[in-house]
Amino acid sequence: MNREAIYAAIYAKATAAAGFVDKGRRLKHIDDLQPSQFPAFYQVQKDENWKQPSGNLPPIGELTIEWWVYAYNSDPTSSTAAVLNPLIDALCASVGLPPAVNPSGYQALGGLVESVRLDGRIDYAEGAMEDRGFARIPLVIRLPG
């Protein structure tokens, strides 16, 4: 297993998904960005979870990441979610996650991993009273056993 190759592969797919102006693997605070830096995308490495099955089976490993997507909309007549939602759709499509073309929700990153899947609730702060909004998208990367 090469952790960095895995994280770099999913980051490359995600950043090619939409016209992100600012992007990185180091999270920035949304208030530190200027309007010209939106939309923005960040991939954050969270944790690893390992299980050792009984018998002579190989260990099972899962890597957890979060995608943070920031959007800006200065139009007071429409929601920031109107800008945010297409970005999330493009990200999910970039790695074949639901509700995109892959109904199973699995992506193997060219054989680097067993699967990449959405895992849990997508948190939104859509900026109903301001011009900035974000989504935090949790993903789990399962390693081949």
C-alpha positions in Angstrom: 0.0 0.0 0.0 1.2 3.5 -0.9 -0.9 6.0 1.1 0.3 9.0 -0.8 -0.4 7.5 -4.2 -4.0 6.7 -3.1 -4.6 10.2 -1.7 -3.0 11.8 -4.8 -5.1 9.7 -7.2 -8.4 10.7 -5.6 -7.3 14.3 -5.3 -6.4 14.4 -9.0 -9.8 13.0 -10.1 -11.7 15.5 -7.8 -9.8 18.6 -8.8 -10.3 17.9 -12.5 -14.1 17.7 -11.9 -15.0 21.4 -12.0 -13.4 24.7 -12.4 -12.1 25.1 -8.9 -10.1 28.3 -8.5 -8.5 27.6 -5.2 -7.7 24.0 -4.2 -5.4 22.0 -2.0 -4.9 19.3 0.5 -4.6 21.8 3.3 -8.0 23.2 4.4 -8.4 27.0 4.4 -11.1 28.8 6.3 -13.9 30.0 4.1 -13.6 33.6 5.5 -9.9 33.7 4.5 -10.8 33.5 0.8 -11.6 36.4 -1.5 -14.5 36.2 -3.9 -12.1 35.7 -6.8 -10.9 32.5 -5.2 -14.2 30.6 -5.4 -15.2 28.0 -6.1 -12.7 26.2 -3.9 -12.0 22.5 -3.1 -10.0 20.9 -0.3 -9.3 17.3 0.5 -8.5 16.5 4.1 -7.0 13.3 5.4 -9.0 12.3 8.5 -8.0 8.9 9.9 -7.4 5.2 9.3 -9.3 2.2 10.7 -7.8 -1.3 10.7 -9.4 -4.6 11.6 -7.7 -8.0 11.8 -10.1 -10.8 10.9 -9.8 -14.1 12.7 -7.7 -16.8 11.1 -5.1 -16.2 8.4 -7.0 -13.5 6.6 -5.3 -10.3 5.7 -6.0 -7.1 7.7 -8.8 -4.8 6.4 -7.9 -1.1 6.2 -10.0 1.9 5.6 -8.8 5.5 5.0 -11.1 8.3 5.8 -11.1 11.7 4.0 -13.3 14.7 3.7 -13.9 16.9 0.7 -14.7 20.5 1.5 -16.3 22.5 -1.3 -16.8 26.3 -1.0 -19.0 28.4 -3.2 -19.7 32.1 -3.5 -22.8 33.8 -4.8 -23.2 37.5 -4.6 -26.7 37.4 -6.2 -29.2 38.1 -3.3 -32.0 36.6 -5.3 -30.6 33.1 -5.4 -29.1 30.7 -2.9 -25.5 29.8 -2.7 -26.7 26.2 -2.9 -27.5 26.9 -6.6 -23.8 27.2 -7.1 -22.8 24.5 -4.6 -25.0 21.7 -5.9 -23.5 21.4 -9.4 -20.0 21.4 -7.9 -20.9 18.5 -5.7 -22.5 16.6 -8.6 -19.3 17.1 -10.6 -17.2 15.8 -7.8 -19.3 12.7 -7.3 -19.3 12.0 -11.0 -15.5 12.4 -11.1 -15.1 9.3 -9.0 -18.3 7.5 -10.0 -20.1 8.0 -6.8 -23.9 8.1 -6.4 -26.0 9.6 -7.7 -23.7 9.6 -10.7 -23.3 6.8 -13.3 -22.1 4.2 -10.8 -25.2 2.9 -8.8 -23.0 0.7 -6.7 -21.1 3.7 -5.4 -17.6 2.1 -5.8 -14.5 3.4 -7.4 -11.2 1.4 -7.4 -8.8 4.2 -8.6 -7.3 2.1 -11.2 -6.8 -0.9 -8.9 -5.1 1.1 -6.1 -7.9 0.4 -3.7 -10.9 -1.9 -3.3 -13.4 1.0 -3.2 -14.1 4.6 -2.6 -17.5 5.4 -1.2 -19.6 8.1 0.3 -19.8 7.5 4.0 -22.4 9.3 6.0 -24.1 12.6 5.9 -23.0 15.5 3.6 -23.1 18.6 5.8 -24.2 21.8 4.1 -24.0 25.4 5.2 -25.6 26.9 2.1 -25.3 30.5 3.0 -29.0 31.4 3.1 -28.2 34.7 4.8 -24.7 35.3 3.3 -22.8 35.1 0.0 -20.7 32.0 1.0 -21.6 28.4 1.4 -19.9 25.1 1.9 -20.4 21.3 1.9 -18.3 18.7 3.8 -18.4 15.3 2.1 -17.2 12.3 4.0 -15.5 9.5 2.0 -14.1 6.1 3.0 -11.4 4.4 0.9 -11.3 0.6 1.5 -7.9 -1.0 0.9 -7.6 -4.4 -0.8 -7.3 -7.2 1.6 
